[in-house]
Amino acid sequence: MGRSFSNRRRIRLRILAFSLCIGISTTLLAGGVYFAFIYREVKETEQINSRALSEVKCGDGSCNFTDFENDWQSFPPDYLIYEPNRYFLVVPESQASDAQYAPLDFADSSFIARFGQAMSYDTPDGAKWRLYSRTAETNVGRHIQIFIGYEESAPWKLVTTKPLFSKVDAELRREADGIADTYTNEDWEAPLKPKLEADGFAVLDGSTGKVLKWGSWLPIFLSPTASASLPMRHFLPYVRGSILYAVLTDASQGLIAVSLVRAGNIWWLATLGVLECAIAVGIARSLSRRFLNNYFAMTSLRVPKVEEACRSGEGTSIEFKRAFSEDDTKAGRSDDEFLKTIAAFANTYGGVIFIGVSDSGEVRGINLTFTQRDRFEQRIRQLVRAHIKPSPPISIAFEIVKDNTVAKIGVASGEALVYLLHGVVYVRDGSSDIQAQPEHLTRRLLEFA
């Protein structure tokens, strides 16, 4: 009982393993197709980084930003940093993009604190700004810094006007107060009302220097602390919230360009992947059980060499037949005996019939040319299909032993409850094929329970 049950279980486990391989392969293929589309966006983003690095010229602590600013057809990277002084040339706007990379969202709080009174500042990229900062407390006790600025002049501006500083400073303070009123309740998604007249702003956590809200760009430096380490790898996966990104980093002559490519929501991707895998496994398992069941049954059957079978002799899983009639008109008792053995093997533990070997284990061979082998195999399969219901899993192979051809008919114990020959159940008992008795049928039922 254990042996037959084990064989049946092996068949099902192999079908399941095959189905899992199909499901996983299908999911990986679908993932590859999906990320092929992402790859196209990755290449476009690499071009954005490369263009920025080629158009911005830096050296001796300063940068020429004019060519980049005047290139209206190009898009900026999400972050552009001049590494020697850790100066941000480009930062993402929180309200315009969700492509923010947490390790770079840290600003130098000590630099911002210098502008508690509004004052002018000459930036490393040749522009001149009027900057102002103030602090505030949120409704949960968080200390925040608000940094705001007005651009007085820049090399890339064709026309500049000299501002009235008293008016500019008053406007910066008023708008900084408006930012404080908007974000002290920590609703960072809330839009500013009315729209700012200032050219740029940022809101920071006063304790850590983490940028809580990037506004439009203004002069700002990356924090010198270790938590704001610069990315060095060219390609890095990154998860923010539930979104998976590819972080692309390029560097040249002290400049570091960092851009994020959105790959998708990891939970949706995982759900779709699991669902697709489950569907593929289900379809593959259903089709395998319908069309490949016999194949997997045969993989569990060991077919010995003729020499090995002759040494062991006839038994529970080995049967010798001296010859087999190829002529339908001469078919008779020999065919019946042959089919009984096949049915008995299928209803027991499986086995192999060696045609061309005498009962004593002497190899006599069968007279078959190479082209006659196909006809021989077709006749056997037709006999089995015509007389045994359902048709059991069989394999047919030929082995040459000392110039003698021996046919080896492998019969596996499949998943059917019983295999009937002319409505009768036969089982293997030692080296004999006998009609099943009630105890045999009871055992078979228990094996398949």
C-alpha positions as CSV (number, residue, x, y, z in Angstrom):
1,M,0.0,0.0,0.0
2,G,2.7,2.4,1.0
3,R,4.6,1.9,-2.3
4,S,1.6,2.5,-4.5
5,F,0.5,5.5,-2.5
6,S,4.1,6.9,-2.6
7,N,4.1,6.6,-6.4
8,R,0.8,8.4,-6.7
9,R,2.0,11.1,-4.4
10,R,5.2,11.4,-6.4
11,I,3.2,12.0,-9.6
12,R,1.2,14.7,-7.9
13,L,4.3,16.3,-6.4
14,R,6.1,16.3,-9.7
15,I,3.0,17.9,-11.5
16,L,2.9,20.5,-8.7
17,A,6.6,21.2,-9.0
18,F,6.4,21.5,-12.8
19,S,3.3,23.8,-12.4
20,L,5.2,26.0,-9.9
21,C,8.1,26.3,-12.3
22,I,5.7,27.4,-15.0
23,G,4.1,29.9,-12.7
24,I,7.3,31.4,-11.5
25,S,8.8,31.5,-15.0
26,T,5.6,33.2,-16.3
27,T,5.7,35.7,-13.5
28,L,9.4,36.5,-14.1
29,L,8.7,36.8,-17.8
30,A,5.9,39.3,-17.2
31,G,8.1,41.1,-14.7
32,G,10.8,41.3,-17.4
33,V,8.4,42.8,-19.9
34,Y,7.2,45.3,-17.3
35,F,10.6,46.4,-16.4
36,A,11.6,46.6,-20.0
37,F,9.2,49.6,-20.2
38,I,10.8,51.0,-17.1
39,Y,14.2,50.5,-18.6
40,R,13.3,52.9,-21.4
41,E,12.5,55.6,-18.9
42,V,15.8,54.8,-17.1
43,K,17.7,55.5,-20.3
44,E,15.9,58.8,-20.8
45,T,16.7,59.7,-17.2
46,E,20.3,58.9,-17.7
47,Q,20.4,61.3,-20.6
48,I,18.8,64.0,-18.4
49,N,21.6,63.4,-15.8
50,S,24.3,63.4,-18.5
51,R,23.0,66.6,-20.1
52,A,23.0,68.5,-16.8
53,L,26.6,67.3,-16.0
54,S,27.7,68.5,-19.4
55,E,26.0,71.9,-19.3
56,V,27.0,73.0,-15.8
57,K,30.7,74.0,-15.5
58,C,32.1,74.0,-12.0
59,G,35.6,74.7,-10.5
60,D,37.3,76.5,-7.7
61,G,34.2,76.4,-5.5
62,S,31.8,78.0,-8.0
63,C,29.6,76.9,-10.9
64,N,28.5,78.4,-14.2
65,F,24.8,77.5,-14.5
66,T,24.0,79.7,-17.5
67,D,24.0,77.1,-20.3
68,F,21.8,74.8,-18.2
69,E,19.3,77.5,-17.2
70,N,19.0,78.7,-20.8
71,D,18.4,75.2,-22.2
72,W,14.6,75.3,-22.2
73,Q,14.3,71.9,-23.9
74,S,16.0,70.0,-21.1
75,F,14.5,68.7,-17.9
76,P,16.6,68.9,-14.7
77,P,17.6,65.9,-12.6
78,D,15.8,65.6,-9.3
79,Y,19.0,66.6,-7.4
80,L,22.1,68.3,-8.7
81,I,24.9,68.8,-6.1
82,Y,28.3,70.4,-6.3
83,E,30.2,67.9,-4.1
84,P,33.2,70.0,-2.8
85,N,30.9,72.4,-0.9
86,R,27.8,70.2,-0.9
87,Y,25.8,72.9,-2.6
88,F,22.4,72.0,-4.1
89,L,22.1,73.3,-7.7
90,V,18.7,71.6,-8.2
91,V,16.2,70.1,-5.7
92,P,12.8,68.5,-6.3
93,E,9.7,70.5,-5.5
94,S,7.4,68.5,-3.1
95,Q,4.2,69.7,-4.6
96,A,5.3,69.1,-8.2
97,S,7.0,65.7,-7.8
98,D,7.1,62.8,-5.4
99,A,10.6,61.8,-6.5
100,Q,12.4,62.5,-3.3
101,Y,15.4,60.6,-2.0
102,A,15.4,60.6,1.8
103,P,19.2,60.5,2.3
104,L,19.5,63.8,0.3
105,D,16.6,65.5,2.0
106,F,18.8,67.1,4.7
107,A,19.9,70.7,4.7
108,D,22.6,72.6,6.6
109,S,20.6,74.2,9.4
110,S,23.5,76.3,10.6
111,F,23.7,78.0,7.2
112,I,19.9,78.7,7.2
113,A,20.1,80.1,10.8
114,R,22.4,82.9,9.6
115,F,19.5,84.6,7.9
116,G,17.4,85.3,11.0
117,Q,17.6,88.9,9.7
118,A,17.1,89.2,6.0
119,M,20.3,89.7,4.1
120,S,21.8,89.3,0.6
121,Y,23.9,86.2,-0.3
122,D,26.1,85.5,-3.3
123,T,25.6,81.9,-4.4
124,P,28.3,79.6,-5.8
125,D,26.5,79.6,-9.2
126,G,27.0,83.4,-9.6
127,A,23.5,84.5,-8.5
128,K,22.6,87.0,-5.8
129,W,19.7,86.3,-3.4
130,R,17.9,88.0,-0.5
131,L,17.3,85.3,2.1
132,Y,15.4,85.1,5.3
133,S,14.7,82.4,7.9
134,R,12.5,82.0,11.0
135,T,11.5,79.2,13.4
136,A,8.1,77.9,14.4
137,E,6.5,75.2,16.6
138,T,4.0,72.8,15.2
139,N,0.9,71.8,17.1
140,V,2.6,68.6,18.2
141,G,5.6,70.4,19.6
142,R,8.0,69.9,16.6
143,H,10.6,72.7,16.0
144,I,10.7,73.7,12.4
145,Q,12.8,76.1,10.3
146,I,11.3,78.1,7.5
147,F,13.7,79.4,4.8
148,I,12.6,81.7,2.1
149,G,14.3,83.9,-0.6
150,Y,14.0,86.3,-3.4
151,E,16.5,86.2,-6.4
152,E,18.0,89.7,-6.9
153,S,20.1,88.8,-9.9
154,A,21.5,85.9,-11.9
155,P,24.0,85.5,-14.8
156,W,21.3,83.8,-16.9
157,K,18.7,86.6,-16.5
158,L,18.6,89.0,-19.4
159,V,17.1,91.8,-17.4
160,T,17.6,92.5,-13.7
161,T,16.2,95.3,-11.5
162,K,17.5,96.6,-8.2
163,P,15.0,95.7,-5.6
164,L,13.8,97.9,-2.7
165,F,15.2,95.9,0.1
166,S,12.8,97.2,2.8
167,K,9.9,96.2,0.7
168,V,11.4,92.8,-0.2
169,D,12.3,92.0,3.4
170,A,8.8,92.9,4.6
171,E,7.3,90.6,2.0
172,L,9.7,87.7,2.8
173,R,8.7,88.0,6.5
174,R,5.0,88.1,5.7
175,E,5.3,85.1,3.4
176,A,7.4,83.2,5.9
177,D,4.7,83.8,8.5
178,G,2.1,82.5,6.0
179,I,4.1,79.3,5.6
180,A,4.3,78.9,9.3
181,D,0.5,79.3,9.7
182,T,0.0,76.7,6.9
183,Y,2.4,74.0,8.2
184,T,2.3,74.3,11.9
185,N,-0.5,71.7,11.9
186,E,1.9,69.4,10.0
187,D,-0.4,69.1,7.0
188,W,2.5,69.0,4.5
189,E,0.2,68.3,1.6
190,A,-1.8,71.6,2.1
191,P,-1.3,74.2,-0.7
192,L,0.0,77.7,0.2
193,K,-2.7,80.4,0.1
194,P,-2.2,82.9,-1.4
195,K,0.5,81.8,-3.8
196,L,4.0,82.9,-2.8
197,E,5.6,85.8,-4.5
198,A,9.0,84.6,-3.2
199,D,11.3,82.8,-5.6
200,G,12.0,79.8,-3.3
201,F,11.4,78.3,0.1
202,A,12.0,75.1,2.2
203,V,10.7,73.9,5.5
204,L,13.0,71.8,7.7
205,D,12.9,69.9,10.9
206,G,14.9,72.1,13.3
207,S,16.3,69.2,15.3
208,T,17.6,67.0,12.4
209,G,17.9,69.3,9.4
210,K,15.6,67.0,7.4
211,V,13.7,68.9,4.7
212,L,10.0,68.4,5.4
213,K,8.9,70.4,2.4
214,W,10.8,71.4,-0.7
215,G,9.5,74.5,-2.4
216,S,10.9,76.0,-5.5
217,W,14.6,76.2,-5.4
218,L,16.7,78.6,-3.4
219,P,20.3,78.6,-2.2
220,I,20.8,75.7,0.2
221,F,23.5,73.3,1.2
222,L,23.4,69.6,1.9
223,S,23.9,68.8,5.6
224,P,27.5,67.8,6.5
225,T,26.2,65.1,8.9
226,A,26.7,61.4,8.1
227,S,23.0,60.9,7.6
228,A,23.1,62.9,4.5
229,S,25.8,60.8,2.8
230,L,26.0,61.1,-1.0
231,P,25.0,58.2,-3.2
232,M,27.9,56.6,-4.9
233,R,26.3,53.6,-6.7
234,H,25.1,54.2,-10.3
235,F,21.9,52.2,-9.8
236,L,20.1,51.7,-6.5
237,P,16.6,50.4,-5.7
238,Y,14.8,52.6,-3.2
239,V,11.4,52.3,-1.5
240,R,9.6,55.4,-0.2
241,G,6.3,54.7,1.4
242,S,4.9,51.9,-0.8
243,I,6.5,53.1,-4.0
244,L,9.5,51.4,-5.6
245,Y,12.0,53.6,-7.4
246,A,15.3,53.2,-9.3
247,V,17.8,55.8,-8.1
248,L,20.2,56.8,-10.9
249,T,23.4,58.6,-9.9
250,D,25.9,60.1,-12.3
251,A,29.0,62.1,-11.4
252,S,31.5,64.3,-13.3
253,Q,34.0,67.0,-12.3
254,G,32.7,67.4,-8.8
255,L,29.0,67.4,-9.8
256,I,26.6,64.7,-8.7
257,A,23.3,64.3,-10.5
258,V,20.6,62.1,-8.9
259,S,17.3,61.2,-10.4
260,L,14.5,58.8,-9.4
261,V,12.5,56.6,-11.8
262,R,9.2,55.4,-10.4
263,A,8.8,51.6,-10.9
264,G,5.4,51.2,-9.2
265,N,3.6,50.5,-6.0
266,I,5.3,47.5,-4.4
267,W,2.1,46.1,-3.0
268,W,0.3,46.3,-6.3
269,L,3.3,44.8,-8.0
270,A,3.5,42.0,-5.4
271,T,-0.3,41.4,-5.6
272,L,-0.2,41.2,-9.4
273,G,2.8,38.9,-9.3
274,V,1.2,36.5,-6.8
275,L,-2.1,36.6,-8.7
276,E,-0.4,35.9,-12.1
277,C,1.7,33.1,-10.6
278,A,-1.3,31.5,-9.0
279,I,-3.3,31.6,-12.3
280,A,-0.4,30.2,-14.3
281,V,0.2,27.5,-11.7
282,G,-3.5,26.6,-11.8
283,I,-3.7,26.4,-15.6
284,A,-0.4,24.5,-15.8
285,R,-1.5,22.0,-13.2
286,S,-4.9,21.5,-14.8
287,L,-3.3,20.9,-18.3
288,S,-0.6,18.7,-16.8
289,R,-3.0,16.4,-15.1
290,R,-5.0,16.2,-18.3
291,F,-2.2,15.8,-20.8
292,L,1.0,15.0,-19.0
293,N,-0.2,12.8,-16.2
294,N,1.2,9.7,-18.0
295,Y,4.5,11.4,-18.6
296,F,5.0,12.2,-15.0
297,A,3.9,8.7,-14.0
298,M,6.6,7.2,-16.2
299,T,9.3,9.4,-14.7
300,S,8.7,7.6,-11.4
301,L,9.3,4.2,-13.0
302,R,12.8,2.8,-13.2
303,V,13.5,0.7,-16.3
304,P,16.5,-1.6,-15.6
305,K,19.0,-2.8,-18.2
306,V,18.3,-6.2,-19.8
307,E,21.4,-7.7,-18.1
308,E,20.3,-6.5,-14.7
309,A,16.7,-7.9,-15.2
310,C,18.1,-11.2,-16.3
311,R,20.1,-11.5,-13.1
312,S,17.1,-10.8,-10.9
313,G,14.7,-12.9,-12.9
314,E,10.9,-12.5,-13.2
315,G,9.1,-11.1,-10.2
316,T,6.7,-8.4,-9.0
317,S,8.0,-5.8,-11.5
318,I,9.7,-7.8,-14.2
319,E,8.2,-10.1,-16.9
320,F,9.9,-11.9,-19.7
321,K,8.2,-12.6,-23.1
322,R,10.0,-14.6,-25.7
323,A,8.2,-13.0,-28.7
324,F,5.2,-10.9,-29.7
325,S,3.0,-11.3,-32.7
326,E,3.1,-8.3,-35.1
327,D,0.3,-9.8,-37.2
328,D,-3.3,-8.8,-36.2
329,T,-4.6,-12.0,-37.8
330,K,-2.4,-14.2,-35.5
331,A,-3.3,-12.3,-32.4
332,G,-4.8,-14.5,-29.7
333,R,-3.9,-16.0,-26.4
334,S,-0.4,-14.4,-26.4
335,D,-1.9,-10.9,-26.8
336,D,-4.2,-11.6,-23.9
337,E,-1.4,-12.7,-21.7
338,F,0.6,-9.7,-22.7
339,L,-2.3,-7.3,-21.9
340,K,-3.0,-9.1,-18.6
341,T,0.6,-8.3,-17.5
342,I,0.3,-4.6,-18.5
343,A,-3.0,-4.3,-16.6
344,A,-1.6,-6.1,-13.6
345,F,1.5,-3.9,-13.5
346,A,-0.7,-0.8,-13.8
347,N,-3.0,-2.0,-10.9
348,T,0.0,-2.9,-8.7
349,Y,3.4,-1.1,-8.5
350,G,4.3,-0.8,-12.1
351,G,6.9,-2.9,-13.9
352,V,8.7,-3.7,-17.2
353,I,8.0,-6.4,-19.8
354,F,11.1,-7.6,-21.7
355,I,10.2,-9.0,-25.1
356,G,12.9,-11.1,-26.6
357,V,13.9,-12.8,-23.3
358,S,12.9,-16.4,-22.4
359,D,11.3,-17.3,-19.1
360,S,14.7,-18.6,-17.9
361,G,16.3,-15.2,-18.6
362,E,18.1,-16.1,-21.8
363,V,18.3,-13.2,-24.3
364,R,16.9,-14.5,-27.7
365,G,16.0,-11.1,-29.2
366,I,13.3,-10.2,-31.7
367,N,13.7,-9.8,-35.4
368,L,13.0,-6.1,-36.1
369,T,14.6,-3.8,-38.5
370,F,15.0,-0.2,-37.6
371,T,11.9,0.8,-39.7
372,Q,9.9,-2.1,-38.2
373,R,10.3,-0.7,-34.7
374,D,7.8,2.1,-35.3
375,R,5.1,-0.4,-36.5
376,F,5.9,-2.6,-33.5
377,E,5.4,0.3,-31.1
378,Q,2.2,1.4,-32.8
379,R,0.7,-2.1,-32.5
380,I,1.4,-2.3,-28.8
381,R,0.0,1.1,-28.1
382,Q,-3.1,0.3,-30.2
383,L,-3.7,-2.9,-28.3
384,V,-3.4,-1.2,-25.0
385,R,-5.7,1.7,-25.9
386,A,-8.3,-0.8,-27.4
387,H,-8.5,-3.2,-24.5
388,I,-7.4,-1.6,-21.3
389,K,-9.6,1.1,-19.8
390,P,-8.4,3.7,-19.0
391,S,-5.2,3.5,-20.9
392,P,-2.3,3.1,-18.5
393,P,1.0,5.0,-18.8
394,I,3.5,3.0,-20.9
395,S,6.9,3.6,-22.5
396,I,8.5,1.6,-25.2
397,A,12.3,1.4,-25.7
398,F,14.7,-1.0,-27.4
399,E,18.1,-2.3,-26.2
400,I,20.7,-4.1,-28.2
401,V,22.3,-7.0,-26.2
402,K,25.0,-9.0,-28.1
403,D,23.4,-8.1,-31.5
404,N,20.0,-9.1,-30.2
405,T,17.2,-6.5,-30.1
406,V,15.1,-6.6,-26.9
407,A,11.9,-4.4,-26.5
408,K,11.3,-3.0,-23.0
409,I,7.7,-2.1,-22.3
410,G,7.5,0.1,-19.1
411,V,4.2,0.3,-17.3
412,A,3.6,2.8,-14.5
413,S,1.0,2.7,-11.8
414,G,-1.0,5.9,-12.7
415,E,-3.6,7.9,-10.9
416,A,-6.7,5.8,-12.0
417,L,-8.4,3.8,-9.3
418,V,-8.2,0.6,-11.4
419,Y,-7.3,-0.4,-14.9
420,L,-9.8,-2.9,-16.5
421,L,-9.0,-5.5,-19.1
422,H,-12.3,-6.6,-20.7
423,G,-14.0,-5.4,-17.6
424,V,-11.7,-7.5,-15.3
425,V,-9.2,-6.1,-12.7
426,Y,-5.8,-8.0,-12.7
427,V,-3.0,-7.5,-10.2
428,R,0.5,-8.7,-10.0
429,D,1.2,-11.5,-7.4
430,G,4.9,-12.4,-7.5
431,S,5.6,-13.3,-11.1
432,S,2.0,-14.1,-11.9
433,D,-1.0,-12.0,-13.2
434,I,-4.1,-12.9,-11.3
435,Q,-7.7,-11.7,-11.2
436,A,-8.1,-9.3,-8.3
437,Q,-9.8,-10.6,-5.2
438,P,-11.9,-8.5,-2.8
439,E,-8.9,-8.0,-0.5
440,H,-6.9,-6.6,-3.4
441,L,-9.7,-4.2,-4.3
442,T,-10.1,-3.2,-0.7
443,R,-6.4,-2.4,-0.5
444,R,-6.6,-0.5,-3.7
445,L,-9.5,1.6,-2.4
446,L,-7.6,2.3,0.8
447,E,-4.5,3.4,-1.1
448,F,-6.6,6.0,-3.0
449,A,-8.8,7.1,-0.1
